[in-house]
Amino acid sequence: MANNKKTVVITGAAGFVGSHLAERFLKEGWAVLGVDNFLTGREQNIAEALKHPDFRFEKANVIEKFEFKNPFNNGKAFDWVYHFACPASPVDFENLSQEILEVDSIGTLKGLEFARQQKAGWFIASTSEIYGDPLVHPQKEEYWGNVSSTGPRSMYDEAKRFSEAATMVFQRKYNLETRIVRIFNTYGPRMRLNDGRVVPALCGQALRGEKLTVHGDGSQTRSFCYVSDLVDGIYKLGQSSEKMPTNVGNPGEYSLNDFAKVVNKVSGKNLEIQYLPARPEDPRRRCPDITKARKILGWEPKIGLEEGLKLTMEAFQREL
């Protein structure tokens, strides 16, 4: 039981990234309170964490209530709050647009105030989407972005930009200890097969023996970071003293056409690529400059695309 261990609240703990992050904290000897309302998170994602004596779970919607009692250390204040609750896929942009806006505005402000009262550190999950459809390649943290405030994915981009701005206000006004990670395309086990992102979409199609569908002409690029690499970068950022935004992602850049070829190779199939209309305001190029993460955190990704896709497909196969 968690006497005198450091304690952390992780919102979105039943989500794809949040559940892996919770397990990393447990492995590092922390006690973890996971929070989720299962809007897009899933109970099966926290099955492993729930077996751990230093993990507790609370079902809650942080838009309504961001107040949690520490179930460890006789109810002392938490050490850190990690805000990872937010739907983050194309399907969610369509179906959960208001919830996305609220969790990264109301939820963020309530969370910041909670962290301030607890005298805890605050860690916000931001995104490469704040760069929009970038005009600078690869994207450095200093780049301000090329973002539409009215487009079909603006609720996600702008909510995350608001989260960063709110975090900086509390850092400057109240001297709150804060961290901001900008997450680039991440993949791995526990992604939802039907979430509309390119990795689960093409992997699912390959496993079912269907045509691989690519939106647009397939020349648009993405950089794919395996989830354990991402979580390693996030954990190291939390342990550092870096207060300004930090990119964490894999700088290996693939066109979607090349990505489809890798999916074919890993699945051992030779499926036809079917081209669909381009998604509105889909960024043409997306690739992180991770110079800062390398220098400050001594971090860089270790898992290559083929190896990561193999592990991901095995997990999807079990789900199917």
C-alpha positions as CSV (number, residue, x, y, z in Angstrom):
1,M,0.0,0.0,0.0
2,A,1.2,3.4,-0.9
3,N,2.6,4.9,2.3
4,N,4.9,7.8,1.5
5,K,4.9,7.1,-2.2
6,K,4.5,10.0,-4.6
7,T,0.9,10.2,-5.9
8,V,-0.5,11.3,-9.2
9,V,-4.0,11.8,-10.6
10,I,-4.3,10.8,-14.3
11,T,-7.4,11.9,-16.1
12,G,-8.3,9.9,-19.2
13,A,-6.7,6.9,-17.5
14,A,-8.8,4.4,-19.3
15,G,-7.9,5.9,-22.7
16,F,-5.2,4.7,-25.1
17,V,-2.3,6.8,-23.9
18,G,-3.6,7.4,-20.3
19,S,-3.8,3.7,-19.5
20,H,-0.2,3.1,-20.7
21,L,0.9,6.1,-18.7
22,A,-0.7,4.9,-15.5
23,E,1.2,1.6,-15.9
24,R,4.5,3.4,-16.3
25,F,3.9,5.4,-13.1
26,L,3.1,2.2,-11.2
27,K,6.2,0.6,-12.6
28,E,8.2,3.7,-11.4
29,G,6.9,3.3,-7.9
30,W,4.1,5.9,-7.8
31,A,0.6,5.5,-6.5
32,V,-2.0,6.4,-9.2
33,L,-5.6,7.6,-9.0
34,G,-7.0,7.0,-12.5
35,V,-10.0,9.1,-13.5
36,D,-12.2,8.5,-16.6
37,N,-15.9,8.7,-17.6
38,F,-15.6,6.1,-20.3
39,L,-16.7,8.4,-23.1
40,T,-14.0,7.0,-25.3
41,G,-11.9,5.2,-22.6
42,R,-12.5,1.5,-22.0
43,E,-12.6,-0.6,-18.8
44,Q,-10.4,-3.3,-20.5
45,N,-7.6,-0.7,-20.8
46,I,-7.2,-0.5,-17.1
47,A,-7.6,-4.3,-16.4
48,E,-3.8,-4.6,-15.7
49,A,-3.5,-1.5,-13.6
50,L,-6.5,-2.5,-11.4
51,K,-4.5,-5.6,-10.3
52,H,-1.9,-3.3,-8.8
53,P,-2.1,-2.4,-5.1
54,D,-1.2,1.2,-5.7
55,F,-3.8,1.9,-8.3
56,R,-7.3,3.3,-7.6
57,F,-10.0,4.3,-10.1
58,E,-12.7,6.9,-9.9
59,K,-15.4,7.2,-12.6
60,A,-15.9,10.9,-13.1
61,N,-16.5,13.6,-15.7
62,V,-13.9,16.3,-15.1
63,I,-16.0,18.9,-16.9
64,E,-18.5,18.6,-14.0
65,K,-16.2,17.9,-11.1
66,F,-12.4,18.1,-10.8
67,E,-12.0,17.4,-7.1
68,F,-10.5,14.2,-5.9
69,K,-9.6,12.9,-2.5
70,N,-6.2,11.2,-2.3
71,P,-6.9,7.5,-1.5
72,F,-3.2,7.1,-0.5
73,N,-1.0,8.5,2.2
74,N,-3.8,9.2,4.6
75,G,-5.4,11.7,2.2
76,K,-2.5,14.0,1.8
77,A,-2.3,16.3,-1.2
78,F,-1.4,14.8,-4.6
79,D,2.1,15.4,-6.0
80,W,1.0,15.8,-9.6
81,V,-2.1,16.0,-11.9
82,Y,-1.8,14.7,-15.4
83,H,-4.6,15.9,-17.6
84,F,-5.0,13.4,-20.5
85,A,-8.8,13.3,-20.8
86,C,-9.8,14.3,-24.3
87,P,-11.3,12.5,-27.3
88,A,-8.7,12.7,-30.0
89,S,-9.7,11.0,-33.3
90,P,-11.4,12.1,-36.5
91,V,-14.6,10.1,-35.4
92,D,-14.6,12.1,-32.2
93,F,-14.2,15.4,-34.0
94,E,-17.4,14.7,-35.7
95,N,-19.4,13.1,-32.8
96,L,-18.0,14.7,-29.7
97,S,-17.1,18.2,-30.8
98,Q,-18.6,20.0,-27.8
99,E,-17.2,17.5,-25.3
100,I,-13.7,18.1,-26.7
101,L,-14.1,21.8,-26.4
102,E,-15.3,21.5,-22.8
103,V,-12.8,19.0,-21.4
104,D,-9.9,21.1,-22.6
105,S,-11.4,24.5,-21.5
106,I,-13.6,24.0,-18.5
107,G,-11.9,20.8,-17.5
108,T,-8.4,22.4,-17.9
109,L,-9.4,25.4,-15.8
110,K,-10.9,23.3,-13.1
111,G,-7.9,21.0,-13.1
112,L,-5.5,23.9,-12.9
113,E,-7.4,25.3,-9.9
114,F,-7.4,21.8,-8.3
115,A,-3.6,21.5,-8.8
116,R,-3.1,24.9,-7.3
117,Q,-5.1,24.1,-4.2
118,Q,-3.3,20.8,-3.8
119,K,0.1,22.6,-4.4
120,A,0.6,19.8,-7.0
121,G,2.4,19.9,-10.3
122,W,0.2,20.2,-13.5
123,F,1.0,18.3,-16.7
124,I,-1.1,18.9,-19.8
125,A,-1.3,16.7,-22.8
126,S,-1.2,19.0,-25.8
127,T,-0.8,18.0,-29.4
128,S,0.9,18.5,-32.7
129,E,-2.5,19.6,-34.0
130,I,-1.7,23.0,-32.5
131,Y,0.6,23.5,-35.5
132,G,-2.4,23.1,-37.8
133,D,-1.5,22.5,-41.4
134,P,2.1,23.7,-40.9
135,L,4.1,25.9,-43.2
136,V,7.4,25.0,-41.4
137,H,9.0,21.5,-41.6
138,P,9.8,19.8,-39.3
139,Q,7.8,21.6,-36.6
140,K,9.8,23.2,-33.8
141,E,8.2,24.2,-30.5
142,E,8.8,27.9,-31.4
143,Y,6.6,27.6,-34.5
144,W,3.2,29.3,-33.8
145,G,1.2,27.2,-36.3
146,N,-1.2,27.6,-39.2
147,V,-4.5,26.9,-37.7
148,S,-8.1,27.5,-38.8
149,S,-10.4,28.6,-35.9
150,T,-13.5,27.7,-37.8
151,G,-12.7,24.4,-39.6
152,P,-14.2,21.0,-39.0
153,R,-11.3,20.0,-36.6
154,S,-10.9,23.5,-35.0
155,M,-12.6,22.4,-31.8
156,Y,-9.6,20.1,-31.0
157,D,-6.8,22.4,-32.3
158,E,-8.2,25.4,-30.5
159,A,-9.1,23.6,-27.2
160,K,-5.6,22.3,-27.0
161,R,-4.2,25.8,-27.7
162,F,-6.5,27.2,-25.0
163,S,-5.1,24.5,-22.6
164,E,-1.6,25.6,-23.2
165,A,-2.5,29.3,-22.7
166,A,-4.4,28.5,-19.5
167,T,-1.4,26.5,-18.2
168,M,0.9,29.4,-18.9
169,V,-1.4,31.8,-17.0
170,F,-1.3,29.6,-13.9
171,Q,2.4,29.1,-14.3
172,R,3.1,32.9,-14.4
173,K,0.3,34.1,-12.1
174,Y,0.5,31.5,-9.3
175,N,4.0,30.0,-9.9
176,L,2.4,26.7,-10.5
177,E,4.8,23.9,-11.5
178,T,3.7,22.9,-15.0
179,R,4.7,20.8,-18.0
180,I,3.3,20.8,-21.6
181,V,3.9,17.9,-24.0
182,R,3.0,18.2,-27.6
183,I,2.1,14.7,-28.8
184,F,2.6,13.7,-32.4
185,N,0.9,10.7,-34.1
186,T,1.0,7.8,-31.7
187,Y,-0.1,4.2,-32.2
188,G,0.0,0.9,-30.4
189,P,-2.2,-1.6,-28.4
190,R,-5.5,-0.2,-26.9
191,M,-6.3,2.1,-29.8
192,R,-9.9,1.8,-30.8
193,L,-10.2,-0.1,-34.1
194,N,-13.0,2.2,-35.3
195,D,-11.6,5.6,-34.2
196,G,-10.9,6.7,-37.8
197,R,-7.2,7.2,-37.4
198,V,-4.9,5.8,-40.1
199,V,-3.2,3.1,-38.0
200,P,-6.2,1.3,-36.7
201,A,-8.1,1.9,-40.0
202,L,-5.5,0.2,-42.2
203,C,-4.4,-2.4,-39.7
204,G,-8.1,-3.5,-39.3
205,Q,-8.6,-3.6,-43.0
206,A,-5.4,-5.7,-43.4
207,L,-6.5,-8.2,-40.7
208,R,-9.9,-8.5,-42.4
209,G,-8.4,-8.8,-45.9
210,E,-10.1,-5.7,-47.2
211,K,-8.7,-3.0,-49.5
212,L,-6.5,-0.4,-47.7
213,T,-8.3,3.0,-47.8
214,V,-6.3,6.2,-48.1
215,H,-7.9,9.6,-48.0
216,G,-6.6,12.0,-50.7
217,D,-3.7,11.0,-53.0
218,G,-1.6,9.4,-50.1
219,S,1.3,11.8,-50.5
220,Q,0.5,13.5,-47.2
221,T,3.0,12.6,-44.4
222,R,2.8,11.5,-40.8
223,S,5.3,10.5,-38.3
224,F,4.3,7.4,-36.2
225,C,5.5,7.1,-32.6
226,Y,5.0,3.8,-30.8
227,V,3.1,4.3,-27.5
228,S,5.9,3.0,-25.2
229,D,8.3,5.5,-26.7
230,L,5.8,8.3,-26.2
231,V,5.1,7.4,-22.6
232,D,8.8,7.2,-21.9
233,G,9.1,10.8,-23.3
234,I,6.2,12.0,-21.2
235,Y,7.5,10.4,-18.0
236,K,11.0,11.9,-18.6
237,L,9.4,15.4,-19.3
238,G,7.6,15.2,-15.9
239,Q,10.8,14.4,-14.1
240,S,12.6,17.3,-15.8
241,S,12.4,21.0,-15.0
242,E,11.3,22.1,-18.5
243,K,8.3,24.5,-18.2
244,M,7.8,25.3,-21.9
245,P,6.1,23.0,-24.5
246,T,8.1,20.0,-25.7
247,N,7.5,17.9,-28.8
248,V,7.4,14.2,-28.2
249,G,7.1,12.1,-31.4
250,N,9.0,10.0,-33.9
251,P,10.8,12.2,-36.5
252,G,10.6,9.3,-39.1
253,E,8.3,10.8,-41.8
254,Y,6.2,8.5,-44.0
255,S,3.7,9.3,-46.7
256,L,0.4,7.5,-46.3
257,N,1.2,5.5,-49.5
258,D,4.4,4.3,-47.9
259,F,2.6,3.6,-44.7
260,A,0.1,1.4,-46.5
261,K,3.0,-0.6,-48.0
262,V,4.5,-1.2,-44.6
263,V,1.0,-2.4,-43.4
264,N,0.9,-4.8,-46.3
265,K,4.4,-6.1,-45.5
266,V,3.8,-6.6,-41.8
267,S,0.5,-8.3,-42.5
268,G,2.0,-10.6,-45.1
269,K,-0.6,-9.5,-47.6
270,N,-0.7,-7.6,-50.9
271,L,-3.9,-5.7,-50.6
272,E,-5.0,-3.0,-53.1
273,I,-5.0,0.6,-52.0
274,Q,-8.3,2.4,-52.5
275,Y,-8.3,6.2,-52.6
276,L,-11.1,8.1,-51.0
277,P,-11.9,11.9,-51.0
278,A,-9.4,13.9,-49.0
279,R,-10.5,14.9,-45.5
280,P,-11.2,18.7,-45.1
281,E,-8.2,20.5,-43.6
282,D,-6.2,17.3,-43.2
283,P,-2.6,18.5,-42.7
284,R,-0.3,17.8,-45.7
285,R,2.9,17.3,-43.6
286,R,3.4,16.5,-40.0
287,C,6.8,15.8,-38.5
288,P,8.3,16.7,-35.1
289,D,11.6,18.4,-34.5
290,I,12.7,16.6,-31.4
291,T,16.0,18.4,-30.9
292,K,14.7,19.8,-27.6
293,A,13.6,16.4,-26.2
294,R,16.9,14.8,-27.2
295,K,18.9,17.6,-25.5
296,I,16.8,18.2,-22.4
297,L,15.4,14.7,-21.7
298,G,18.0,12.5,-23.4
299,W,15.0,11.0,-25.1
300,E,14.4,9.6,-28.6
301,P,12.2,6.9,-29.9
302,K,13.5,3.3,-30.0
303,I,10.8,1.3,-31.8
304,G,10.8,1.3,-35.6
305,L,7.5,1.3,-37.6
306,E,7.6,-2.4,-38.6
307,E,8.3,-3.6,-35.1
308,G,5.6,-1.4,-33.6
309,L,3.0,-2.3,-36.2
310,K,3.7,-6.0,-35.6
311,L,2.9,-5.5,-31.9
312,T,-0.1,-3.3,-32.7
313,M,-1.6,-5.8,-35.2
314,E,-1.2,-8.6,-32.7
315,A,-3.3,-6.6,-30.2
316,F,-5.9,-5.8,-32.9
317,Q,-6.0,-9.5,-33.9
318,R,-6.9,-10.4,-30.3
319,E,-9.6,-7.8,-30.3
320,L,-11.1,-8.9,-33.6
